[in-house]
């Protein structure tokens, strides 16, 4: 009976001592990841070339939209004229006017797609103007991160769900200084 009690006590001790013994073999120093935060909107807003590019895109966009609107207006005018004249037109004349209206609407839609579509001229122009600026900013952020040992740099301006970040880890001003801009 004593032997049985002794074994129960030993087994009870093993239950408590074994996890601590196993934990002693695990590395106890876990490296904390260094994190930095940037505000990309703030950075880009303080780069004059980015602001000029945005203005240029806005002007081109307005010009192209005016061209599309002019074609749509022409199509609307053709349609109104057709409605006013429809009772006096022969079957062939009606068909010709309807075809002209459809052709003008199609021309407007194609021009809109050409300028504003996913692979349109505005997309190409935006890429040509913005990519060099964004690459330069990215390279500076990468250099600062490597220099300071940051494993992660988050953009507070994005929809990443950052609820709070300490101003101490915000490197936005440093990025601007390294780009040659003062804030």
Residue pairs with C-beta under 8 A, 6 or more apart in sequence:
33 151
33 152
34 148
34 149
34 150
34 151
34 152
35 150
35 151
35 152
35 153
35 154
35 169
36 144
36 145
36 148
36 150
36 152
36 153
36 154
36 169
36 170
36 171
37 153
37 154
37 155
37 156
37 162
37 165
37 166
37 169
37 170
37 171
37 172
38 141
38 153
38 154
38 155
38 156
38 170
38 171
38 172
38 175
39 155
39 156
39 157
39 170
39 172
40 137
40 155
40 157
40 158
41 157
42 157
42 172
42 183
43 137
43 172
43 175
43 176
43 179
44 50
44 133
44 137
45 51
46 176
46 181
46 183
47 133
47 137
47 176
47 179
47 181
48 181
49 133
50 130
50 133
53 129
53 130
53 133
56 129
57 122
57 125
57 126
57 129
60 122
60 125
61 116
61 122
64 115
64 116
64 121
64 122
65 115
65 116
67 111
67 115
68 108
68 111
68 112
68 115
68 116
71 104
71 107
71 108
71 111
72 105
72 108
74 104
74 108
75 101
75 104
75 105
75 108
78 97
78 100
78 101
78 104
79 101
81 97
82 94
82 97
82 98
82 101
85 97
86 94
89 97
113 120
114 120
114 121
115 121
115 122
116 122
117 123
136 179
137 175
137 179
140 175
140 178
140 179
141 153
141 171
141 175
143 178
144 150
144 171
144 174
144 175
144 178
145 151
145 153
148 171
153 171
154 160
154 162
154 165
156 162
156 165
156 170
173 183
176 182
176 183
177 183
